[in-house]
Amino acid sequence: MPKSIISEGKTSTEAIEKGLKELKVSKNQVDIKIIEEKKKSFFNILDPHIVKVELTLKEDIKISEHKEKTIEKKELSEEDINLAKLEIEGFLKEFLNEISEKITYRVEVKDLTIYVTIEGENSTKLIGYRGEALNALQNILSTIASKNKECSAKVILDIGNYKNTRKKTLEELAEKVAKTVKKTGKAITLEPMTAYERKIIHTELQNNEFVTTYSIGENDKRRIVITKK
């Protein structure tokens, strides 16, 4: 296990959490340094950026100790979730009014998860190319909901039923490519996808008797390979 690693994410929180997961340590066991963070307007979400952080194991932490140590999983209380819901609603009211008065939103809480739905005229501009802007806005909402909390709040955003439509498109793509791989015997590498999209492909083909899937690449360049069994 390296003494230091560089971790990336769309927010500093996401980058740190990825690094902690990779090192299998808790936050108080490392020194954290933000290496690169692009500053941008609070309301500009159409240009997602990458934050890079360096996580260095503290000298008094022995490798043998944190190999066995697991990070304790915490969940926000119902009170914190309801507070996060109000904070998200406050942000959306101000943010969406800057874009269009014809955009509506709904924020609901179910099983300690905050679900946000945005609909209406001009709302599709918040989706971006293959959901990049949607994912950026979801990260912003997660950051808002998690601020000053002991652990991160889970926020799931959908805009104009995009996720259901995208899910069906990816499932159809998976089946189509699987048939091609079965017929030709040649592996096919798909274009880079988000973790959410890759999961859809993996799930759709996990019980396929003719092909199997795996991922290659790092971060936003990660791709799925579909190959014959």
Secondary structure, 3 states (H helix, E strand, C coil): CCCEEEEEECCHHHHHHHHHHHHCCCHHHEEEEEEECCCCCCCCCCCCCCEEEEEEECCCCCHHHHHHCCCCCCCCCHHHHHHHHHHHHHHHHHHHHHHCCCEEEEEEEECCEEEEEEEECCHHHHCCHHHHHHHHHHHHHHHHHHCCCCCCCEEEEEECCHHHHHHHHHHHHHHHHHHHHHHHCCCEECCCCCHHHHHHHHHHHCCCCCEEEEEECCHHHCEEEEEEC
